């Protein structure tokens, strides 16, 4: 299952959303001059029973889960995919 991780500040707890459109709407609510720091990561979260139980017990996705795609936010609120 794909979920999107929204990171506004490096030390802040990330937010998780179900669609890229939801994350983009969150990014547009951030002041223009602060958007450069936003990072958005697409995560492919395993949905087998053991993974879901671990997710619920640990309060978030596994630490070793790597993003499949990542974006930054442009000053106008658009998304720019990172390499």
Backbone as JSON, one array per atom type, in Angstrom:
{
  "sequence": "XXXXXXXXXXXXXXXXXXXXXXXXXXXXXXXXXXXXXXXXXXXXXXXXXXXXXXXXXXXXXXXXXXXXXXXXXXXXXXXXXXX",
  "N": [[0.85, -1.16, 0.0], [0.61, 2.17, -0.87], [1.72, 5.04, 0.79], [2.07, 8.47, 1.76], [4.64, 10.38, 3.04], [5.01, 13.3, 4.83], [7.29, 15.72, 5.46], [7.97, 18.47, 7.22], [9.74, 19.92, 8.84], [13.09, 19.16, 9.76], [13.41, 17.97, 12.38], [10.85, 17.48, 13.19], [7.93, 15.45, 13.82], [6.94, 13.26, 11.27], [4.13, 13.59, 9.01], [1.52, 11.51, 7.75], [-0.16, 10.7, 4.78], [-2.83, 9.61, 2.59], [-2.95, 10.11, -0.15], [-1.21, 11.66, -2.9], [-2.26, 14.09, -3.62], [-3.42, 14.99, -1.24], [-1.14, 15.47, 0.3], [0.07, 17.46, -1.21], [-1.79, 19.5, -0.88], [-1.42, 19.98, 1.86], [1.19, 20.99, 1.74], [0.83, 23.37, 0.38], [-0.3, 24.93, 2.31], [1.73, 25.81, 3.86], [3.87, 28.55, 4.55], [5.16, 30.47, 1.83], [7.96, 31.13, 1.82], [9.01, 29.15, 3.42], [8.73, 26.74, 2.19], [10.84, 25.46, 0.87], [12.1, 23.66, 2.55], [10.5, 21.46, 2.84], [9.91, 17.99, 2.5], [8.7, 15.25, 0.68], [7.85, 11.9, 0.73], [7.21, 8.92, -1.0], [6.02, 5.94, 0.23], [6.08, 2.44, 0.18], [4.21, 0.52, 1.9], [4.24, -2.57, 3.49], [1.46, -4.79, 3.66], [0.88, -7.18, 4.91], [-0.2, -9.42, 7.52], [1.67, -9.61, 9.73], [3.24, -7.33, 9.32], [1.38, -5.25, 9.59], [0.62, -5.55, 12.27], [3.08, -5.03, 13.52], [3.38, -2.39, 12.71], [1.23, -1.13, 14.04], [1.96, -1.63, 16.7], [4.39, -0.27, 16.92], [3.87, 2.33, 16.26], [4.28, 3.64, 13.8], [5.67, 3.51, 10.43], [8.09, 0.92, 9.6], [11.53, 1.55, 10.44], [13.41, 0.87, 8.56], [12.21, 1.13, 6.13], [12.35, 2.2, 2.89], [11.98, 5.12, 0.83], [10.13, 5.09, -2.25], [9.82, 7.06, -4.12], [10.58, 10.59, -4.15], [9.89, 14.04, -3.34], [10.36, 17.59, -3.54], [9.12, 20.83, -2.59], [8.05, 23.46, -4.61], [8.42, 27.09, -4.68], [5.94, 28.06, -5.56], [4.19, 26.12, -4.79], [4.09, 23.76, -6.2], [5.14, 20.36, -7.0], [8.39, 19.01, -7.14], [10.1, 16.4, -8.41], [12.62, 14.53, -6.79], [15.84, 13.26, -7.53]],
  "CA": [[0.0, 0.0, 0.0], [1.4, 3.4, -0.94], [1.37, 6.18, 1.64], [2.95, 9.61, 1.53], [5.2, 10.96, 4.26], [5.19, 14.75, 4.7], [8.25, 16.19, 6.45], [8.04, 19.93, 7.12], [10.97, 20.35, 9.51], [13.92, 17.96, 9.98], [13.23, 17.36, 13.69], [9.42, 17.31, 13.48], [7.34, 14.15, 13.53], [6.34, 13.31, 9.93], [2.7, 13.32, 8.83], [1.27, 10.51, 6.71], [-1.4, 10.92, 4.04], [-3.15, 8.52, 1.68], [-2.79, 10.45, -1.57], [-0.28, 12.74, -3.21], [-3.04, 15.33, -3.63], [-3.56, 15.42, 0.16], [0.16, 16.01, 0.73], [0.27, 18.71, -1.93], [-2.64, 20.49, -0.2], [-0.71, 20.33, 3.1], [2.36, 21.8, 1.39], [0.38, 24.71, -0.02], [-0.67, 25.68, 3.51], [2.98, 26.3, 4.46], [4.27, 29.84, 4.0], [6.0, 30.34, 0.63], [9.39, 31.19, 2.1], [9.41, 27.97, 4.18], [8.45, 25.52, 1.43], [12.06, 24.8, 0.39], [12.53, 22.63, 3.51], [9.55, 20.35, 2.84], [10.21, 16.78, 1.73], [7.6, 14.3, 0.58], [8.35, 10.59, 0.32], [6.24, 7.85, -1.25], [6.45, 4.71, 0.89], [5.29, 1.25, -0.14], [4.11, -0.15, 3.19], [3.7, -3.93, 3.38], [0.16, -4.91, 4.34], [0.62, -8.51, 5.43], [-0.63, -9.38, 8.91], [2.78, -9.32, 10.64], [3.66, -5.93, 9.12], [0.34, -4.37, 10.16], [0.73, -5.64, 13.73], [4.29, -4.3, 13.9], [3.08, -0.97, 12.48], [0.38, -0.67, 15.13], [2.7, -1.7, 17.96], [5.51, 0.67, 16.93], [3.38, 3.69, 16.06], [4.72, 4.21, 12.53], [6.25, 2.52, 9.53], [9.42, 0.45, 10.01], [12.61, 2.5, 10.18], [14.18, 0.45, 7.39], [11.39, 1.31, 4.94], [12.95, 3.21, 2.03], [11.04, 5.75, -0.11], [10.21, 4.7, -3.66], [9.95, 8.34, -4.83], [10.64, 11.74, -3.24], [9.65, 15.34, -3.94], [10.48, 18.83, -2.78], [8.01, 21.72, -2.94], [8.5, 24.71, -5.23], [7.85, 28.27, -4.03], [4.54, 28.24, -5.96], [3.38, 25.03, -4.25], [4.16, 22.56, -7.03], [6.06, 19.33, -6.55], [9.53, 18.74, -8.01], [10.63, 15.1, -8.03], [14.05, 14.46, -6.51], [16.5, 12.09, -8.14]],
  "C": [[0.9, 1.24, 0.0], [0.83, 4.45, 0.0], [2.41, 7.25, 1.4], [3.33, 10.24, 2.85], [5.53, 12.43, 4.0], [6.1, 15.21, 5.83], [8.42, 17.69, 6.25], [9.33, 20.47, 7.72], [11.77, 19.09, 9.85], [13.67, 17.24, 11.31], [11.77, 17.08, 14.05], [8.97, 15.89, 13.15], [6.67, 14.22, 12.15], [4.83, 13.04, 9.99], [2.56, 12.31, 7.7], [-0.1, 10.76, 6.09], [-1.6, 9.78, 3.04], [-2.96, 8.82, 0.21], [-1.79, 11.59, -1.72], [-1.0, 14.09, -3.21], [-3.22, 15.87, -2.21], [-2.26, 16.06, 0.66], [0.42, 17.35, 0.06], [-0.57, 19.82, -1.3], [-2.0, 20.92, 1.12], [0.46, 21.27, 2.8], [1.96, 23.22, 1.02], [-0.03, 25.56, 1.17], [0.55, 26.27, 4.22], [3.36, 27.61, 3.78], [5.28, 29.65, 2.87], [7.48, 30.28, 0.95], [9.9, 29.98, 2.89], [9.27, 26.66, 3.4], [9.69, 24.77, 0.98], [12.48, 23.64, 1.29], [11.63, 21.39, 3.5], [10.08, 19.2, 1.99], [9.01, 15.86, 1.8], [8.17, 13.0, 0.05], [7.17, 9.64, 0.11], [6.8, 6.58, -0.63], [5.52, 3.58, 0.48], [5.28, 0.39, 1.12], [3.53, -1.54, 3.0], [2.42, -4.07, 4.2], [-0.15, -6.35, 4.76], [0.35, -8.4, 6.94], [0.5, -9.0, 9.87], [3.23, -7.86, 10.54], [2.66, -4.96, 9.74], [0.42, -4.39, 11.68], [1.96, -4.88, 14.22], [4.07, -2.8, 13.76], [2.25, -0.41, 13.63], [1.12, -0.65, 16.47], [3.79, -0.65, 18.05], [5.1, 2.1, 16.65], [3.86, 4.36, 14.77], [5.32, 3.14, 11.65], [7.64, 2.09, 10.01], [10.51, 1.43, 9.61], [13.4, 2.14, 8.93], [13.4, 0.57, 6.08], [11.92, 2.47, 4.11], [11.9, 3.8, 1.09], [11.23, 5.23, -1.54], [10.35, 5.93, -4.56], [9.98, 9.45, -3.79], [10.46, 13.03, -4.01], [10.07, 16.45, -2.98], [9.32, 19.7, -3.26], [8.58, 23.02, -3.48], [7.88, 25.89, -4.49], [6.37, 28.5, -4.38], [3.63, 27.11, -5.5], [3.34, 23.79, -5.11], [5.15, 21.57, -6.46], [7.15, 19.13, -7.59], [10.14, 17.41, -7.54], [12.14, 15.16, -7.86], [14.61, 13.2, -7.12], [16.88, 11.09, -7.1]]
}
